[in-house]
Amino acid sequence: MIEEIEYNTERPKLIIPEYGRHIQKMVDQVVAIEDKEERNKMAKSIIAVMGNLNPHLRDVPDFQPMLWDQLFIISDFKLDVDSPFPIPTREELAERPEPLGYPQNYPKYRFYGNNIKRMIDVAVEWEEGDKKEGLVMTIANHMKKCFLNWNKDTVEDSVIFKHLFELSEGKIDLRNSDEDLSESTELLKTKKRYSNTGPSNKKNFKGGSNRNTNRKRY
């Protein structure tokens, strides 16, 4: 019996370890079947078992194609069955993914972020009216909040309006307007509320725990 014990170091390496060695052995057994109809039947059974191992992915649109792709990968692309989906190849699996399209622009005021520039570009395209004015003021207030997060000090509205004029390439001009942005204390009020540690609350909690220590325990 000791001679029949298998150690992981002596076993073949699992291609997809997440499915375990039993699935690997089942797939290897199906590859060795000579009758194609029997292989097709066994392959569908293995797909059902693989699906039961991933119940949280049942609602994913590409769930079934993913299982079939993994089945062929586990077989080292040696499995010859009729798949309801395109069969992947070893070359497709070895292909390098295309590089992600990260933004390569370097804005002048980086503390505003790229999303502010996108919002400004959208606002520029809108027709003149109350809706556009509301969007512009929302953008300006958000710019002021971003500036305060970066500078931690007060900032004049004229500075924000100047930056907005530059980022919009002169298409949004509030430099000579009578509009007033929100106060700095109002913009940072939410951040302060969540950043405070609340020493009074800790004191009350500690005091409550001390009161319980004097109680008699039966």
DRENDO-452654 format. One record per residue (C-alpha): x, y, z; residue number from 1; residue in three letters. Coordinates in nm, 3 decimals, decimal comma, always signed. Layout:
N
<mimi px="X" py="Y" pz="Z" dotor="NUM" lopa="ALA"/>
...
//
This chain:
218
<mimi px="+0,000" py="+0,000" pz="+0,000" dotor="1" lopa="MET"/>
<mimi px="+0,287" py="+0,236" pz="+0,073" dotor="2" lopa="ILE"/>
<mimi px="+0,426" py="+0,182" pz="-0,276" dotor="3" lopa="GLU"/>
<mimi px="+0,089" py="+0,289" pz="-0,431" dotor="4" lopa="GLU"/>
<mimi px="+0,085" py="+0,629" pz="-0,257" dotor="5" lopa="ILE"/>
<mimi px="+0,118" py="+0,919" pz="-0,502" dotor="6" lopa="GLU"/>
<mimi px="+0,293" py="+1,239" pz="-0,409" dotor="7" lopa="TYR"/>
<mimi px="+0,219" py="+1,572" pz="-0,575" dotor="8" lopa="ASN"/>
<mimi px="+0,585" py="+1,605" pz="-0,671" dotor="9" lopa="THR"/>
<mimi px="+0,553" py="+1,284" pz="-0,875" dotor="10" lopa="GLU"/>
<mimi px="+0,223" py="+1,376" pz="-1,040" dotor="11" lopa="ARG"/>
<mimi px="+0,190" py="+1,569" pz="-1,368" dotor="12" lopa="PRO"/>
<mimi px="+0,152" py="+1,944" pz="-1,330" dotor="13" lopa="LYS"/>
<mimi px="-0,208" py="+2,066" pz="-1,340" dotor="14" lopa="LEU"/>
<mimi px="-0,283" py="+2,295" pz="-1,633" dotor="15" lopa="ILE"/>
<mimi px="-0,564" py="+2,479" pz="-1,449" dotor="16" lopa="ILE"/>
<mimi px="-0,512" py="+2,403" pz="-1,078" dotor="17" lopa="PRO"/>
<mimi px="-0,840" py="+2,569" pz="-0,978" dotor="18" lopa="GLU"/>
<mimi px="-1,039" py="+2,269" pz="-1,104" dotor="19" lopa="TYR"/>
<mimi px="-0,830" py="+2,013" pz="-0,918" dotor="20" lopa="GLY"/>
<mimi px="-0,676" py="+1,685" pz="-1,021" dotor="21" lopa="ARG"/>
<mimi px="-1,004" py="+1,495" pz="-1,057" dotor="22" lopa="HIS"/>
<mimi px="-1,118" py="+1,718" pz="-1,345" dotor="23" lopa="ILE"/>
<mimi px="-0,775" py="+1,682" pz="-1,503" dotor="24" lopa="GLN"/>
<mimi px="-0,798" py="+1,303" pz="-1,487" dotor="25" lopa="LYS"/>
<mimi px="-1,152" py="+1,307" pz="-1,628" dotor="26" lopa="MET"/>
<mimi px="-1,039" py="+1,517" pz="-1,923" dotor="27" lopa="VAL"/>
<mimi px="-0,739" py="+1,289" pz="-1,985" dotor="28" lopa="ASP"/>
<mimi px="-0,973" py="+0,992" pz="-1,983" dotor="29" lopa="GLN"/>
<mimi px="-1,204" py="+1,154" pz="-2,239" dotor="30" lopa="VAL"/>
<mimi px="-0,907" py="+1,230" pz="-2,465" dotor="31" lopa="VAL"/>
<mimi px="-0,820" py="+0,860" pz="-2,464" dotor="32" lopa="ALA"/>
<mimi px="-1,172" py="+0,749" pz="-2,572" dotor="33" lopa="ILE"/>
<mimi px="-1,175" py="+0,635" pz="-2,936" dotor="34" lopa="GLU"/>
<mimi px="-1,548" py="+0,674" pz="-3,006" dotor="35" lopa="ASP"/>
<mimi px="-1,623" py="+1,040" pz="-3,088" dotor="36" lopa="LYS"/>
<mimi px="-1,988" py="+1,018" pz="-2,984" dotor="37" lopa="GLU"/>
<mimi px="-1,881" py="+0,890" pz="-2,646" dotor="38" lopa="GLU"/>
<mimi px="-1,624" py="+1,171" pz="-2,622" dotor="39" lopa="ARG"/>
<mimi px="-1,894" py="+1,429" pz="-2,696" dotor="40" lopa="ASN"/>
<mimi px="-2,118" py="+1,282" pz="-2,429" dotor="41" lopa="LYS"/>
<mimi px="-1,841" py="+1,274" pz="-2,169" dotor="42" lopa="MET"/>
<mimi px="-1,727" py="+1,626" pz="-2,258" dotor="43" lopa="ALA"/>
<mimi px="-2,075" py="+1,766" pz="-2,189" dotor="44" lopa="LYS"/>
<mimi px="-2,078" py="+1,584" pz="-1,855" dotor="45" lopa="SER"/>
<mimi px="-1,745" py="+1,740" pz="-1,760" dotor="46" lopa="ILE"/>
<mimi px="-1,875" py="+2,084" pz="-1,861" dotor="47" lopa="ILE"/>
<mimi px="-2,170" py="+2,033" pz="-1,627" dotor="48" lopa="ALA"/>
<mimi px="-1,935" py="+1,943" pz="-1,340" dotor="49" lopa="VAL"/>
<mimi px="-1,713" py="+2,244" pz="-1,412" dotor="50" lopa="MET"/>
<mimi px="-2,022" py="+2,466" pz="-1,409" dotor="51" lopa="GLY"/>
<mimi px="-2,125" py="+2,330" pz="-1,069" dotor="52" lopa="ASN"/>
<mimi px="-1,783" py="+2,428" pz="-0,936" dotor="53" lopa="LEU"/>
<mimi px="-1,847" py="+2,791" pz="-1,038" dotor="54" lopa="ASN"/>
<mimi px="-2,213" py="+2,861" pz="-0,947" dotor="55" lopa="PRO"/>
<mimi px="-2,141" py="+3,229" pz="-0,890" dotor="56" lopa="HIS"/>
<mimi px="-2,060" py="+3,271" pz="-1,261" dotor="57" lopa="LEU"/>
<mimi px="-2,380" py="+3,119" pz="-1,401" dotor="58" lopa="ARG"/>
<mimi px="-2,529" py="+3,461" pz="-1,481" dotor="59" lopa="ASP"/>
<mimi px="-2,220" py="+3,576" pz="-1,672" dotor="60" lopa="VAL"/>
<mimi px="-2,303" py="+3,599" pz="-2,047" dotor="61" lopa="PRO"/>
<mimi px="-1,980" py="+3,427" pz="-2,158" dotor="62" lopa="ASP"/>
<mimi px="-1,996" py="+3,156" pz="-1,893" dotor="63" lopa="PHE"/>
<mimi px="-2,050" py="+2,859" pz="-2,126" dotor="64" lopa="GLN"/>
<mimi px="-1,789" py="+2,966" pz="-2,386" dotor="65" lopa="PRO"/>
<mimi px="-1,542" py="+3,015" pz="-2,101" dotor="66" lopa="MET"/>
<mimi px="-1,603" py="+2,660" pz="-1,972" dotor="67" lopa="LEU"/>
<mimi px="-1,551" py="+2,509" pz="-2,317" dotor="68" lopa="TRP"/>
<mimi px="-1,233" py="+2,709" pz="-2,366" dotor="69" lopa="ASP"/>
<mimi px="-1,103" py="+2,587" pz="-2,032" dotor="70" lopa="GLN"/>
<mimi px="-1,193" py="+2,229" pz="-2,122" dotor="71" lopa="LEU"/>
<mimi px="-0,974" py="+2,243" pz="-2,433" dotor="72" lopa="PHE"/>
<mimi px="-0,696" py="+2,414" pz="-2,238" dotor="73" lopa="ILE"/>
<mimi px="-0,702" py="+2,142" pz="-1,970" dotor="74" lopa="ILE"/>
<mimi px="-0,673" py="+1,879" pz="-2,243" dotor="75" lopa="SER"/>
<mimi px="-0,367" py="+2,059" pz="-2,377" dotor="76" lopa="ASP"/>
<mimi px="-0,566" py="+2,113" pz="-2,699" dotor="77" lopa="PHE"/>
<mimi px="-0,572" py="+1,737" pz="-2,763" dotor="78" lopa="LYS"/>
<mimi px="-0,946" py="+1,690" pz="-2,714" dotor="79" lopa="LEU"/>
<mimi px="-1,139" py="+1,620" pz="-3,036" dotor="80" lopa="ASP"/>
<mimi px="-1,507" py="+1,691" pz="-2,971" dotor="81" lopa="VAL"/>
<mimi px="-1,786" py="+1,894" pz="-3,127" dotor="82" lopa="ASP"/>
<mimi px="-1,798" py="+2,223" pz="-2,941" dotor="83" lopa="SER"/>
<mimi px="-2,096" py="+2,462" pz="-2,965" dotor="84" lopa="PRO"/>
<mimi px="-1,846" py="+2,749" pz="-2,963" dotor="85" lopa="PHE"/>
<mimi px="-1,529" py="+2,828" pz="-3,160" dotor="86" lopa="PRO"/>
<mimi px="-1,245" py="+2,605" pz="-3,045" dotor="87" lopa="ILE"/>
<mimi px="-0,945" py="+2,802" pz="-2,916" dotor="88" lopa="PRO"/>
<mimi px="-0,596" py="+2,730" pz="-3,039" dotor="89" lopa="THR"/>
<mimi px="-0,262" py="+2,725" pz="-2,865" dotor="90" lopa="ARG"/>
<mimi px="-0,149" py="+3,024" pz="-3,073" dotor="91" lopa="GLU"/>
<mimi px="-0,446" py="+3,234" pz="-2,958" dotor="92" lopa="GLU"/>
<mimi px="-0,370" py="+3,153" pz="-2,596" dotor="93" lopa="LEU"/>
<mimi px="-0,005" py="+3,253" pz="-2,641" dotor="94" lopa="ALA"/>
<mimi px="-0,085" py="+3,587" pz="-2,803" dotor="95" lopa="GLU"/>
<mimi px="+0,005" py="+3,894" pz="-2,603" dotor="96" lopa="ARG"/>
<mimi px="-0,290" py="+4,117" pz="-2,511" dotor="97" lopa="PRO"/>
<mimi px="-0,319" py="+4,452" pz="-2,679" dotor="98" lopa="GLU"/>
<mimi px="-0,191" py="+4,744" pz="-2,470" dotor="99" lopa="PRO"/>
<mimi px="-0,454" py="+4,937" pz="-2,277" dotor="100" lopa="LEU"/>
<mimi px="-0,533" py="+5,285" pz="-2,395" dotor="101" lopa="GLY"/>
<mimi px="-0,416" py="+5,483" pz="-2,097" dotor="102" lopa="TYR"/>
<mimi px="-0,456" py="+5,860" pz="-2,128" dotor="103" lopa="PRO"/>
<mimi px="-0,127" py="+6,008" pz="-2,242" dotor="104" lopa="GLN"/>
<mimi px="-0,218" py="+6,372" pz="-2,195" dotor="105" lopa="ASN"/>
<mimi px="-0,038" py="+6,573" pz="-1,932" dotor="106" lopa="TYR"/>
<mimi px="-0,275" py="+6,849" pz="-1,815" dotor="107" lopa="PRO"/>
<mimi px="-0,140" py="+7,173" pz="-1,682" dotor="108" lopa="LYS"/>
<mimi px="-0,339" py="+7,144" pz="-1,359" dotor="109" lopa="TYR"/>
<mimi px="-0,306" py="+6,778" pz="-1,267" dotor="110" lopa="ARG"/>
<mimi px="-0,483" py="+6,813" pz="-0,934" dotor="111" lopa="PHE"/>
<mimi px="-0,813" py="+6,851" pz="-1,123" dotor="112" lopa="TYR"/>
<mimi px="-0,775" py="+6,513" pz="-1,294" dotor="113" lopa="GLY"/>
<mimi px="-0,873" py="+6,398" pz="-1,642" dotor="114" lopa="ASN"/>
<mimi px="-1,243" py="+6,364" pz="-1,560" dotor="115" lopa="ASN"/>
<mimi px="-1,277" py="+6,739" pz="-1,507" dotor="116" lopa="ILE"/>
<mimi px="-1,139" py="+6,799" pz="-1,856" dotor="117" lopa="LYS"/>
<mimi px="-1,388" py="+6,551" pz="-2,001" dotor="118" lopa="ARG"/>
<mimi px="-1,674" py="+6,721" pz="-1,817" dotor="119" lopa="MET"/>
<mimi px="-1,563" py="+7,060" pz="-1,948" dotor="120" lopa="ILE"/>
<mimi px="-1,551" py="+6,926" pz="-2,305" dotor="121" lopa="ASP"/>
<mimi px="-1,907" py="+6,796" pz="-2,264" dotor="122" lopa="VAL"/>
<mimi px="-2,028" py="+7,127" pz="-2,124" dotor="123" lopa="ALA"/>
<mimi px="-1,876" py="+7,314" pz="-2,419" dotor="124" lopa="VAL"/>
<mimi px="-2,087" py="+7,109" pz="-2,662" dotor="125" lopa="GLU"/>
<mimi px="-2,416" py="+7,179" pz="-2,484" dotor="126" lopa="TRP"/>
<mimi px="-2,652" py="+7,448" pz="-2,607" dotor="127" lopa="GLU"/>
<mimi px="-2,673" py="+7,771" pz="-2,413" dotor="128" lopa="GLU"/>
<mimi px="-2,934" py="+7,771" pz="-2,142" dotor="129" lopa="GLY"/>
<mimi px="-3,007" py="+7,707" pz="-1,777" dotor="130" lopa="ASP"/>
<mimi px="-2,904" py="+7,343" pz="-1,806" dotor="131" lopa="LYS"/>
<mimi px="-2,559" py="+7,433" pz="-1,936" dotor="132" lopa="LYS"/>
<mimi px="-2,517" py="+7,707" pz="-1,675" dotor="133" lopa="GLU"/>
<mimi px="-2,600" py="+7,459" pz="-1,400" dotor="134" lopa="GLY"/>
<mimi px="-2,346" py="+7,210" pz="-1,536" dotor="135" lopa="LEU"/>
<mimi px="-2,076" py="+7,476" pz="-1,561" dotor="136" lopa="VAL"/>
<mimi px="-2,132" py="+7,586" pz="-1,202" dotor="137" lopa="MET"/>
<mimi px="-2,124" py="+7,224" pz="-1,085" dotor="138" lopa="THR"/>
<mimi px="-1,793" py="+7,175" pz="-1,264" dotor="139" lopa="ILE"/>
<mimi px="-1,652" py="+7,496" pz="-1,116" dotor="140" lopa="ALA"/>
<mimi px="-1,752" py="+7,393" pz="-0,762" dotor="141" lopa="ASN"/>
<mimi px="-1,594" py="+7,051" pz="-0,813" dotor="142" lopa="HIS"/>
<mimi px="-1,278" py="+7,218" pz="-0,940" dotor="143" lopa="MET"/>
<mimi px="-1,269" py="+7,432" pz="-0,627" dotor="144" lopa="LYS"/>
<mimi px="-1,306" py="+7,122" pz="-0,409" dotor="145" lopa="LYS"/>
<mimi px="-1,022" py="+6,949" pz="-0,597" dotor="146" lopa="CYS"/>
<mimi px="-0,806" py="+7,256" pz="-0,554" dotor="147" lopa="PHE"/>
<mimi px="-0,872" py="+7,264" pz="-0,179" dotor="148" lopa="LEU"/>
<mimi px="-0,791" py="+6,895" pz="-0,146" dotor="149" lopa="ASN"/>
<mimi px="-0,457" py="+6,967" pz="-0,307" dotor="150" lopa="TRP"/>
<mimi px="-0,377" py="+7,301" pz="-0,142" dotor="151" lopa="ASN"/>
<mimi px="-0,555" py="+7,266" pz="+0,196" dotor="152" lopa="LYS"/>
<mimi px="-0,601" py="+7,643" pz="+0,195" dotor="153" lopa="ASP"/>
<mimi px="-0,862" py="+7,888" pz="+0,073" dotor="154" lopa="THR"/>
<mimi px="-0,881" py="+7,981" pz="-0,294" dotor="155" lopa="VAL"/>
<mimi px="-1,045" py="+8,274" pz="-0,464" dotor="156" lopa="GLU"/>
<mimi px="-1,325" py="+8,208" pz="-0,709" dotor="157" lopa="ASP"/>
<mimi px="-1,141" py="+8,416" pz="-0,965" dotor="158" lopa="SER"/>
<mimi px="-0,860" py="+8,157" pz="-0,969" dotor="159" lopa="VAL"/>
<mimi px="-1,106" py="+7,876" pz="-1,042" dotor="160" lopa="ILE"/>
<mimi px="-1,273" py="+8,080" pz="-1,316" dotor="161" lopa="PHE"/>
<mimi px="-0,934" py="+8,150" pz="-1,472" dotor="162" lopa="LYS"/>
<mimi px="-0,843" py="+7,780" pz="-1,473" dotor="163" lopa="HIS"/>
<mimi px="-1,183" py="+7,694" pz="-1,618" dotor="164" lopa="LEU"/>
<mimi px="-1,125" py="+7,945" pz="-1,896" dotor="165" lopa="PHE"/>
<mimi px="-0,787" py="+7,789" pz="-1,978" dotor="166" lopa="GLU"/>
<mimi px="-0,908" py="+7,427" pz="-1,965" dotor="167" lopa="LEU"/>
<mimi px="-1,204" py="+7,507" pz="-2,190" dotor="168" lopa="SER"/>
<mimi px="-0,973" py="+7,683" pz="-2,436" dotor="169" lopa="GLU"/>
<mimi px="-1,158" py="+8,010" pz="-2,385" dotor="170" lopa="GLY"/>
<mimi px="-1,504" py="+7,866" pz="-2,457" dotor="171" lopa="LYS"/>
<mimi px="-1,630" py="+7,899" pz="-2,098" dotor="172" lopa="ILE"/>
<mimi px="-1,563" py="+8,241" pz="-1,952" dotor="173" lopa="ASP"/>
<mimi px="-1,682" py="+8,325" pz="-1,600" dotor="174" lopa="LEU"/>
<mimi px="-1,399" py="+8,562" pz="-1,517" dotor="175" lopa="ARG"/>
<mimi px="-1,616" py="+8,874" pz="-1,523" dotor="176" lopa="ASN"/>
<mimi px="-1,937" py="+8,714" pz="-1,398" dotor="177" lopa="SER"/>
<mimi px="-2,113" py="+8,782" pz="-1,070" dotor="178" lopa="ASP"/>
<mimi px="-2,145" py="+8,411" pz="-0,988" dotor="179" lopa="GLU"/>
<mimi px="-2,019" py="+8,293" pz="-0,650" dotor="180" lopa="ASP"/>
<mimi px="-1,901" py="+7,941" pz="-0,582" dotor="181" lopa="LEU"/>
<mimi px="-1,969" py="+7,749" pz="-0,263" dotor="182" lopa="SER"/>
<mimi px="-1,771" py="+7,841" pz="+0,044" dotor="183" lopa="GLU"/>
<mimi px="-1,457" py="+7,642" pz="+0,115" dotor="184" lopa="SER"/>
<mimi px="-1,593" py="+7,527" pz="+0,449" dotor="185" lopa="THR"/>
<mimi px="-1,905" py="+7,388" pz="+0,282" dotor="186" lopa="GLU"/>
<mimi px="-1,706" py="+7,198" pz="+0,018" dotor="187" lopa="LEU"/>
<mimi px="-1,479" py="+7,039" pz="+0,278" dotor="188" lopa="LEU"/>
<mimi px="-1,750" py="+6,976" pz="+0,538" dotor="189" lopa="LYS"/>
<mimi px="-1,824" py="+6,622" pz="+0,416" dotor="190" lopa="THR"/>
<mimi px="-1,456" py="+6,527" pz="+0,418" dotor="191" lopa="LYS"/>
<mimi px="-1,405" py="+6,659" pz="+0,771" dotor="192" lopa="LYS"/>
<mimi px="-1,714" py="+6,478" pz="+0,898" dotor="193" lopa="ARG"/>
<mimi px="-1,578" py="+6,140" pz="+0,787" dotor="194" lopa="TYR"/>
<mimi px="-1,215" py="+6,212" pz="+0,874" dotor="195" lopa="SER"/>
<mimi px="-1,275" py="+6,306" pz="+1,241" dotor="196" lopa="ASN"/>
<mimi px="-1,188" py="+6,031" pz="+1,482" dotor="197" lopa="THR"/>
<mimi px="-1,451" py="+6,147" pz="+1,728" dotor="198" lopa="GLY"/>
<mimi px="-1,264" py="+6,148" pz="+2,062" dotor="199" lopa="PRO"/>
<mimi px="-1,587" py="+6,220" pz="+2,249" dotor="200" lopa="SER"/>
<mimi px="-1,743" py="+5,905" pz="+2,107" dotor="201" lopa="ASN"/>
<mimi px="-1,440" py="+5,701" pz="+2,208" dotor="202" lopa="LYS"/>
<mimi px="-1,460" py="+5,847" pz="+2,558" dotor="203" lopa="LYS"/>
<mimi px="-1,825" py="+5,760" pz="+2,590" dotor="204" lopa="ASN"/>
<mimi px="-1,760" py="+5,410" pz="+2,466" dotor="205" lopa="PHE"/>
<mimi px="-1,476" py="+5,366" pz="+2,711" dotor="206" lopa="LYS"/>
<mimi px="-1,683" py="+5,503" pz="+2,994" dotor="207" lopa="GLY"/>
<mimi px="-1,964" py="+5,265" pz="+2,914" dotor="208" lopa="GLY"/>
<mimi px="-1,727" py="+4,970" pz="+2,926" dotor="209" lopa="SER"/>
<mimi px="-1,593" py="+5,082" pz="+3,266" dotor="210" lopa="ASN"/>
<mimi px="-1,942" py="+5,093" pz="+3,411" dotor="211" lopa="ARG"/>
<mimi px="-1,992" py="+4,729" pz="+3,322" dotor="212" lopa="ASN"/>
<mimi px="-1,674" py="+4,620" pz="+3,501" dotor="213" lopa="THR"/>
<mimi px="-1,821" py="+4,703" pz="+3,846" dotor="214" lopa="ASN"/>
<mimi px="-2,128" py="+4,489" pz="+3,799" dotor="215" lopa="ARG"/>
<mimi px="-2,153" py="+4,165" pz="+3,992" dotor="216" lopa="LYS"/>
<mimi px="-2,145" py="+3,852" pz="+3,785" dotor="217" lopa="ARG"/>
<mimi px="-2,341" py="+3,551" pz="+3,903" dotor="218" lopa="TYR"/>
//
